[in-house]
Amino acid sequence: MKTSWIAKVRTLFVVPVERQQGVRPTHQRLPVPFTFKPELSFGAAMIGALGAFLRIFLGSILFGVYGWNALVTWNAIRSPFLRMAAIPPMILVFLLVFAVLMAAISALVRKLLPRN
């Protein structure tokens, strides 16, 4: 039987579900993120939760502080042309600092997690 191109495209986006219900545990049948580890110890789970909290909290603080400083810098520039020219560098610097912050938190979490 020839499969249609729609079925081929659908297989690229949707993982086929196995119909054998009793073979695998429940947590393996659910679509979970690739970082989910059901055998985590309490300490490792706490480190992961702390990492998520740090990403949210420090990312929010960075966004607020950088936004305030960008606004002050924006208001200090009097020329409309220079204001428009200052937008891309301000955005790029924010994205760079944000990426470094997220990478540093990820490295810290990886360093604190016990090795298997």
Protein Blocks (a to p, Z undefined) as FASTA:
>chain_A
ZZdfklmmmmmmmccddfbfklpcfklmpccdfkbcfkbcfklmmmmmmmmmmmmmmmmm
mmmmmmmmmmmmmmmpmblklmmmmmmmmmmmmmmmmmmmmmmmmmmmmmmpccZZ
